[in-house]
Amino acid sequence: MKMTNGKRLLTFLLVMLFMGFQLPSDVDTTQISPLVRKKLQEDIDRYYAERLRICKLEALLKAEDYVDSIIVNRINLNIMNGKKFPDRPARPPSPGSILLDDTTVIAPILK
């Protein structure tokens, strides 16, 4: 049985009307029960505490790296006593491609 556009529209409207009557009309859906609110607040507090812990740990690691680099620079400065080592010498120019004068005949793989 083939449905025409009118039947489809009527079916759709009836389904929407039926779904509209299923919605609770006397209950305020914006209120959260105290037990759920308490559990939600505990989860939010736990999340913020974990994020704060991670943030402090990352800041501490960055600070340790920064202090270590300062200490290494001070040690290097004291070891060298202001002496500057010479730079590395420049790389010599490339001799170019190496050409082999090979005249060996290659035997075929399949005979």
Secondary structure, DSSP 8 states (H G I E B T S, - for coil): ----HHHHHHHHHHHHHHHHHHS-SSS-TT---HHHHHHHHHHHHHHHHHHHHHHHHHHHHHHHHHHHHHHHHHHHHHHHTT--------------------------S--
